[in-house]
Amino acid sequence: MIRHCIIDTLTGKIVNCIEYDTIQTGIPKGFENEQPHWICVASDTMQIYGTYLNGVYTEPQPHPSWTLVNNVWQPPVPKPDETCVWDEESLTWNSTNG
């Protein structure tokens, strides 16, 4: 099976991912009358809610406060170390170590 992502060409948003037996291009079968501005791209890494504009894939925004810089989502505060997890409510990093 080959995973394909259906992309809204007006917004670049990935609206669905479907598996096909063969490579699909253009408007995917079964979606011909849904949206005339959809295309289908084969990819194993793209995810729904990501974007695909000008041949560049951007992962979905991980948190509302993060901004896109050079196609990479950046937190408003740099991550202090790898053991921390982001807390969107307080806009801070919290340590996972005791």
Summary of the structure (lengths in Angstrom):
residues: 98
radius of gyration: 17.2
end to end distance: 43.6
largest distance: 54.7
contacts: 212
relative contact order: 0.16
helix: 0%
strand: 41%
